[in-house]
Amino acid sequence: MCVCVCIGVSQVCPLSMLLFSLFINSLPINVKKKMQGLQLGSRDARTTAIAYTEDITIIATRPEDIDIIQEALHD
């Protein structure tokens, strides 16, 4: 199901927090599936996104990652 928000949503709107939560949870998951990420420390795990409260940092290590990020944001 695709829901299109055609106008801005005010931060005082009760739905704005729900829409933000739905978006912020799915973005790192979608990006992680397609990107190589960055190895931090000696672990084998790779990091593609760091999310904390209302901020998210996506780590792009290749030029192709920009297209993947744009596609994830569009979706």
N, C-alpha and C positions, 0 to 999 in steps of 0.2 A: 504494500500500500504506500503510495507516494502522496504526502501532504505538502502542499506548496504554501509558504507564507509569502504573500504578495506585498504586504506592508509591514512596517516595523512593529515590534511588540514592546510595549512600555514595560520598564522594569517593575513597576508597581502592579502590573497585571498578575493575577494569581497563576495564570498559565505560564508565565515567563520562566519561573523556576523549573517547572516540569519540562518545558521544551529544552531548556539548557541542560538539564540532567540527562534527558534522552540523547541529546547530541554529544555531550562530553563523554558519556560512557561508550558510545559506539565508535567514536573517532579513533582512539588508540587501538581498539580491537581490529578495525578495518585496515589501518595502516600497518600493524604488526604482521598481518597475513601476507603482505606483498613486499615489504621492505627488508633489506638486509640488516640494518641497524648498526649499532656501535658496541663493541665489546668493552665493558667497564670492569677493570680488575682482572683477576685470573680465572673467573668463572667462564663456562662455555655459553652462558646465556647472553643474548644480545639485547640491547635497549633501543627501541624505536621511538618511544614517547614517554614523557614524564608528566604526570598530571597531579596537581595539588590544588585543592579547593576550586578556584575559578580560573586557574591558569593551566595552560598545557604547552609543553615544548616538544616539538617533533624534530627528531634528529635525522637529517638527510646526509647521507655519506656519498651519494652518487648523483650526477645530474638528472638521471631518470627518476629519482625519488621525488623531484618537484612535481612531475606529472602525476605520480601516484597520490601525492598529498592533495593536489588540486581535484583529482577525481573523487577522493574520499570526502573532501569538503563539499563538493557538488552533490554527492549522494546523500 
